[in-house]
Amino acid sequence: MARLVPAGLLLALAALFTIPASPAQAAPAITVSPTSGAVGTHLTIKGAVFESFAGDILTITFNGVPLPQYSPFQIPDSGTFEIPFTVPASTAPGSYLIHVETAVGASQFTAEAVFRVEAPTLSLNVTEGPVGTSILATGSGFYVGSTV
């Protein structure tokens, strides 16, 4: 036999079993600036929204190789950080993954960004001419700060 339960009693019971929840935070993320350049380019790896990982240790890699001065790296209480990095001279043209990872107990988080190394290019405004012809050479993608 079914019994009717007063609505007020149901609301009172529901209030007893309500579990307060805090709002969800945005996921931690990294950005790279600039996102492309030649070997020797100085870039900045920025991390944001890492507050819930404050004090944890990060490993930061470029193309799978840990950054020597910043792996391991402890996340500050602010949850934000900026890491300077110079693209190594031995890096071939192409896209490279910048990977940030934290692992504490059963908790693990990763964030990634891509940096593109540009291939050197060189063009001449004149392709032939007599001795003494002036030419204009235009290029990009060469090692930053080096003589070409």
Buried (B, 14 or more C-beta within 10 A) or exposed (E): EEEEEEEEEEEEEEEEEEEEEEEEEEEBBBEBEEEBBBBBBEBEBBBBBBBEBEEBBBBBBBBEEBBEEBBEBEBEEEBBBEBEBEBEEEBEEEEBEBBBBBEEEEEEBEBEBEBBBBEEEEEEEEEEEEEEEEEEEEEEBBBBEEEE
